[in-house]
Amino acid sequence: MSATIITPAVLQGGELSYNFFSKFVDTFRPKERIAIEYKGPNYECISFFWGQLEVESGEKKTIIIEGPPGFCNATLKYLETTSRYLSIMDRYLIE
């Protein structure tokens, strides 16, 4: 399964917008990477034999948001408002 990567270059001129102050402060902060897992409304995971065998059905995607912290937070807020089936897997700074 491949992941969808969202960066500022991908969303240039899109619906996402965040304030000028955040954009200015982002020039001095290190980049961030957030991994999100999206599970559709019809997603099911059934576990057998105490977790030794799992059967999954439905839609499941991995989305990676990469960029300045202000951009990552704005994108995350936008995705959370448009979908309630998100869960954050990992969040860390890129050196």
N, C-alpha and C positions, 0 to 999 in steps of 0.2 A: 504494500500500500504506500503510495507516494503522498507526500505532504504538500499542501498549498502554502506558498510563502507570500506574505504580504509585506511590502516595503514602501517607503515614501514614493519611490519612482513608479511603482505599480499603480498607486492611487492618485497620481498627480492630476489635479483638475477634477477629482471625483467629488462625491457627496461629503466626505470627511473634512471637517475644519476644526481647528483649535486655535486659541487666541495667540496674539503676537508675542506676549510675554513668555508663554511656554516655548514658542519657536526660538526666541532669543536665548533663553536659558538652556535649551537643548544643545546649543552649539558648544557649551562648556562641559556637558555631561557625557559619560561614555554611553555607547549604544547598548540596547537591551534586546533580549530575545525571549519571547513568550510562546510556549507551546500549548495549544488548546485542543481539546478533543471534542468533536461535535458528534452527538448521537441523535439520530432522527427520532421522530415520535413513534415510529414502528420498530425501533431497535429492541432486540431481546437477546439476552445471554443466559443460557441454561447450563448449569454446572452439574456434572455427574461424578461420582466416586470421589467425593470430598475435594473437588477442584482439580482432579487429575485430567478430566476431559471436559472441554467447554465447547458448546455449539452456539454460534452467533448468527443472527439473521437481522436484516434491516440495514439502514444506512449508518455508516460510521466513518468520519473523516478526521484527519489531523491538520490543523491550521497553525502555521508559524508566523508570528508577527515579529519583524526585525526592524529596528531603527532607534531613534532617540526616545527617551522615556515619555515625553509628552505625546509623541505620535503613537507609541504603543498603548498608552492609557486611553487616548481618544478612540483608537481603533477598537480596543477592548470594550469600552462603553458602548460604542455603536453596535458591535456584534451582540452584546448582552441585551440591548433593547430590541434588536430584531429577532433574536432567537433565545428561547429559554432552555435549550438543550445543550448548553456549553458547560465544560468543566476545565479549569486550568490544570494542566499536567505539570508544567515546569516553568520557572521564571528565573533568568540569570543575566548577568552583565556580560557583554562581549568585550574582551580586552583588545 
